[in-house]
């Protein structure tokens, strides 16, 4: 049986010719009731009532209120020109040529001398000055250390020795004496290498002609001694030795003791000698009893056999000089500047050193490496040239003709 063309074109695809199967049962009855006009109108009214109830219960924040929209343009607030932030007072750096101690000043003194009034917040003070020495082209330079000609390997490290042609550490590592005339003063500052701040202050602030002595116990004593030599200071190594009140006063491990046999003290000496290179001689660290005992003679002989000298810093009571059959270069400081550790006492001893130098031509003095002692020496040395005096290294007391050795010997 054929089908009219219009029916074929208008009938939905996939729909059976007989149409959907009629719904039966409870579902069909319910659907028929819903489709009635009265029921549908009631359902629509109920939906409207429900929506209105929700609006009343929840509220519409904008319902019924007048509304207006506008665009607000924001502008950057006008700002006054910013003033630069306050700059903290920086350390004063004074560049001076070596050999010009008058320019070594603190920040406060530089400000005072300049005539400039510096305003600071209440309770603040000038910062510490950093003094940078710019050596002239002809400034003396210390020999590099260790010098292979003067070194040998020992049990505890590199030790000094006399080189071929009787070349000595005392001569090679010493700071040359600056040319000039007039009374000479040699200053030896001891006790360095342990306190970092005091060691740094002595190295940076003291004139290069001042000699520095380092105790063997510092953790970075080798580096500290190298920095001192780079700054132009000749260096000494301190030798811990037995004092009169030992063991109440103990110079430390590896100290030389009168009760030990010669080889034992020699072994302890070898340990000390290997602490760092580049020193010109040794200085006592305590040691009053050892210096006065015959046990020191073989120690002094060994020191001389290695091309070194020995300086007694004058802190122990003066007695007969030690037996020195080997003629090891030996000198004793005539004045201890800070035997009384007060600024006015140190200044008085410096004045006495001047008088002794003018009388004898040369004087060797010593001082501890405290910040106070360093400060007093720096202040005193500023205009030493104007007073007709010269600072020379402590090795001057050990080298050359006997006339250069202190009268205390």
C-alpha positions in Angstrom: 0.0 0.0 0.0 1.4 3.3 -1.1 1.4 6.4 1.1 0.6 9.9 0.0 3.8 12.0 -0.6 2.6 14.8 1.8 2.2 12.4 4.7 5.6 10.9 4.1 7.3 14.3 4.1 5.5 15.6 7.2 5.5 12.6 9.4 8.3 12.7 12.1 11.1 10.3 11.6 11.3 7.3 14.0 7.6 7.6 14.9 5.5 4.6 14.3 2.7 5.0 11.8 0.2 3.9 14.4 1.4 6.7 16.8 2.4 6.4 20.4 0.8 3.7 22.4 -2.1 5.0 24.5 -1.2 5.5 28.2 -3.2 3.4 30.6 -3.8 3.0 34.2 -3.3 5.5 37.1 -0.7 7.7 35.2 -3.1 8.2 32.3 -5.9 9.3 34.6 -3.6 11.8 36.5 -2.4 13.3 33.2 -5.9 13.7 32.0 -6.9 15.6 35.1 -3.9 17.9 35.0 -4.6 18.8 31.4 -8.0 20.2 32.3 -8.1 24.0 32.0 -9.3 24.6 35.6 -6.6 22.5 37.1 -3.8 24.1 35.1 -5.0 27.6 36.1 -5.0 26.5 39.8 -1.5 25.2 39.5 -0.3 28.5 37.9 -1.9 30.5 40.6 -0.4 28.5 43.3 3.1 29.0 41.8 2.6 32.8 41.7 1.5 32.8 45.3 4.5 30.7 46.3 6.9 33.2 44.5 5.3 36.2 46.2 5.6 34.5 49.6 9.3 33.9 49.1 9.8 37.6 48.2 8.0 38.7 51.3 9.9 36.3 53.5 13.4 36.8 52.1 13.0 40.4 51.1 14.4 42.2 48.0 17.1 44.7 49.0 16.3 46.7 45.9 12.7 46.0 45.5 10.6 49.2 45.2 13.6 51.5 45.9 14.7 54.2 43.5 18.1 53.5 41.9 20.7 55.6 40.2 24.0 54.8 38.7 27.0 57.1 38.3 30.7 56.7 37.5 33.2 58.0 40.1 36.7 58.8 38.7 39.5 58.4 41.3 42.6 60.7 41.3 46.0 60.3 42.9 46.3 62.5 45.9 48.7 65.4 45.5 51.9 64.6 47.4 54.6 67.0 48.5 58.1 66.4 47.2 59.7 63.7 49.3 62.7 64.7 51.3 65.6 62.2 51.2 65.7 59.9 54.2 68.1 60.8 57.0 71.5 59.3 56.4 73.2 57.8 59.3 76.5 59.2 60.2 79.0 57.1 58.3 82.5 56.3 59.6 85.0 59.0 58.8 87.7 57.8 56.4 90.9 59.8 56.5 93.4 58.9 53.8 96.9 59.9 54.8 100.3 59.1 53.5 102.4 56.7 55.6 104.7 58.6 57.9 102.2 61.3 58.6 100.8 60.4 62.0 99.4 63.8 62.7 96.5 63.0 60.5 95.4 59.9 62.3 92.4 61.2 64.1 89.1 60.0 65.5 85.8 61.1 63.9 85.2 63.5 66.7 88.6 65.2 66.3 88.2 65.4 62.5 84.9 67.2 63.0 86.3 69.6 65.6 89.3 70.4 63.5 87.2 71.1 60.5 85.0 73.7 62.3 81.8 72.1 61.0 79.0 71.8 63.5 77.4 68.3 63.3 73.9 67.9 64.7 73.0 64.5 65.9 70.0 63.0 67.8 70.3 63.2 71.6 72.4 60.5 73.1 74.3 59.7 69.8 78.0 60.1 69.4 80.5 60.2 66.5 81.3 56.9 64.9 84.7 55.4 65.0 87.0 56.7 62.4 88.6 54.3 59.9 92.1 55.4 59.1 93.4 54.2 55.7 97.1 54.8 55.1 98.0 55.3 51.5 101.7 54.5 51.4 103.9 56.6 49.1 105.8 55.0 46.3 109.0 54.9 48.3 107.4 53.4 51.5 109.3 50.4 52.8 107.7 47.0 52.2 108.3 43.9 54.4 109.6 40.8 52.8 107.2 38.1 51.9 106.8 35.3 54.5 107.6 32.5 54.7 110.9 32.9 52.8 112.0 29.4 51.6 115.6 30.3 52.4 114.7 30.8 56.0 112.2 27.9 56.5 112.3 24.3 57.3 109.6 21.7 58.1 109.4 20.7 61.8 107.2 18.3 63.7 104.6 21.1 64.4 104.9 23.0 61.1 107.3 25.4 59.4 110.1 26.7 61.6 112.6 29.5 61.0 116.3 28.7 60.3 119.4 30.5 59.3 119.8 30.5 55.5 122.9 30.2 53.3 125.3 33.0 53.8 124.1 33.4 57.4 120.9 35.1 56.3 118.6 35.6 59.3 114.9 36.1 59.9 115.9 39.0 62.1 117.3 40.9 59.1 115.0 39.7 56.3 111.7 40.2 58.0 112.5 43.4 59.9 111.0 46.7 58.9 113.6 49.0 57.5 114.3 52.1 59.6 113.0 55.2 58.0 115.8 57.7 57.0 116.2 60.8 59.2 118.0 62.2 62.2 117.2 62.9 65.8 116.4 60.8 68.9 114.7 57.5 68.2 112.0 55.7 70.1 111.1 52.1 69.5 107.7 50.9 70.7 106.7 47.2 71.0 103.0 46.4 71.6 102.4 43.0 73.1 99.5 40.6 73.8 98.0 40.7 70.4 96.3 37.9 68.4 93.8 36.9 71.1 91.3 39.8 71.3 90.1 40.6 67.8 89.0 44.2 68.4 92.2 45.1 70.2 94.4 43.4 67.5 92.5 45.1 64.7 92.8 48.5 66.4 96.5 48.1 67.0 97.1 47.0 63.4 95.0 49.7 61.8 95.7 52.7 64.0 99.2 52.5 65.2 102.0 54.0 63.0 103.6 51.3 60.9 106.9 51.8 62.7 105.4 50.4 65.9 106.3 46.7 66.3 103.6 44.2 67.3 104.0 41.0 69.3 101.5 38.1 69.0 100.7 35.5 71.6 100.8 31.9 70.2 97.3 30.9 71.3 94.9 32.8 69.1 92.7 30.8 66.7 93.6 33.1 63.8 97.0 34.3 65.0 98.6 33.5 61.6 96.1 35.5 59.7 96.3 38.4 62.2 100.1 38.5 62.0 99.9 38.5 58.2 97.5 41.5 58.3 99.9 43.3 60.6 102.8 42.7 58.2 100.7 43.9 55.3 100.0 47.1 57.2 103.8 47.6 57.5 104.3 46.5 61.1 107.2 44.1 61.8 106.0 41.3 64.1 107.4 39.3 67.1 106.2 36.0 68.5 105.6 35.8 72.3 107.1 32.8 74.2 105.1 31.7 77.2 107.4 31.1 80.2 107.2 30.3 83.9 106.5 33.3 86.2 107.5 33.5 89.8 104.0 32.6 91.1 103.4 29.6 88.8 101.0 27.8 88.9 98.8 30.6 90.4 99.7 32.5 87.3 99.7 30.2 84.3 101.1 31.3 81.0 99.3 28.6 79.2 100.0 25.2 77.5 103.4 24.6 76.1 104.9 27.1 78.5 108.6 26.7 79.2 109.2 25.6 82.8 112.4 25.6 84.9 111.6 22.0 86.2 111.6 20.5 82.7 114.7 19.1 81.2 116.4 20.8 78.3 114.9 18.6 75.5 111.4 19.1 76.9 111.7 22.8 76.8 113.2 22.6 73.3 110.2 20.6 72.1 107.8 23.2 73.6 109.8 26.0 71.9 109.5 24.2 68.6 105.7 24.2 69.0 105.7 27.9 69.6 108.1 28.6 66.7 105.7 27.0 64.2 102.6 29.2 65.0 103.1 31.6 62.1 105.9 32.8 59.8 107.5 36.2 59.3 108.5 37.2 62.8 111.9 38.8 63.6 112.3 37.4 67.2 110.6 36.3 70.3 109.2 38.2 73.4 108.6 36.8 76.8 105.0 36.1 77.8 105.3 36.3 81.6 108.4 34.3 82.4 110.1 36.1 85.3 111.3 32.9 86.9 112.4 31.3 83.6 114.4 34.4 82.6 116.3 34.3 85.9 117.0 30.6 85.7 119.9 28.7 84.0 117.2 26.7 82.2 116.8 29.6 79.9 120.3 29.6 78.5 119.8 26.6 76.1 116.5 28.1 75.0 118.2 31.4 74.2 120.9 29.5 72.4 118.3 27.8 70.2 116.6 31.1 69.4 119.9 32.6 68.2 120.7 29.4 66.2 117.5 30.0 64.2 118.4 33.5 63.2 116.1 35.2 65.7 116.5 37.8 68.5 114.9 38.0 71.9 113.2 41.0 73.7 112.4 41.2 77.4 109.3 43.4 77.5 110.3 44.8 80.9 107.2 43.6 82.7 109.1 41.4 85.1 111.4 42.8 87.8 114.8 43.6 86.4 117.6 41.3 87.5 120.9 40.1 86.1 120.6 39.5 82.3 120.4 35.8 81.4 123.5 33.8 80.5 124.0 34.4 76.8 127.1 32.4 75.8 125.8 32.2 72.2 125.5 35.9 72.0 121.9 35.8 70.7 120.7 39.3 70.0 119.0 40.4 73.2 117.4 43.6 74.4 115.1 44.7 77.3 112.5 47.4 77.3 113.4 50.3 79.6 109.9 51.6 80.1 106.6 49.8 80.3 104.1 52.5 79.2 101.0 51.0 80.8 102.4 49.5 84.0 99.8 51.7 85.6 96.8 51.3 83.3 95.4 54.9 83.4 95.5 57.4 80.5 97.4 60.1 82.5 99.9 57.5 83.7 100.6 56.3 80.1 101.0 59.9 78.9 103.5 60.5 81.7 105.5 57.4 80.7 105.5 58.6 77.1 106.9 61.9 78.2 109.6 60.1 80.1 110.4 58.0 77.1 110.9 61.3 75.1 113.3 62.6 77.7 115.3 59.4 77.8 115.5 59.3 74.0 116.8 62.9 73.9 119.4 62.0 76.6 120.6 58.6 75.2 119.7 58.9 71.5 117.5 55.7 71.6 115.0 54.1 73.9 113.0 50.9 73.7 109.6 50.8 75.4 106.8 48.3 75.5 103.0 48.4 76.1 100.1 46.0 76.2 97.7 45.8 73.4 94.6 47.2 75.2 92.5 49.7 73.4 93.4 52.4 76.0 97.1 51.9 75.5 96.7 51.9 71.7 94.7 55.1 71.9 97.2 57.0 74.0 100.1 56.0 71.8 98.2 57.1 68.7 97.5 60.5 70.2 101.1 60.9 71.3 102.5 60.0 67.9 100.5 62.5 65.9 103.1 65.3 66.0 106.2 63.3 66.9 108.1 64.6 63.9 107.4 68.2 64.9 108.9 67.5 68.3 112.2 66.3 66.6 111.7 62.6 67.4 111.6 59.5 65.3 109.7 56.3 65.6 111.7 53.2 64.7 110.9 49.5 64.8 111.9 47.4 67.8 114.3 45.3 65.8 116.6 48.3 65.9 117.5 47.3 69.4 118.6 43.8 68.2 120.4 44.6 64.9 123.5 46.4 64.0 126.2 48.0 66.1 126.0 47.8 69.9 125.4 51.5 70.1 121.9 50.8 68.9 121.1 48.5 71.8 119.3 49.8 74.8 121.5 50.9 77.7 119.5 48.5 79.9 121.6 45.8 78.5 
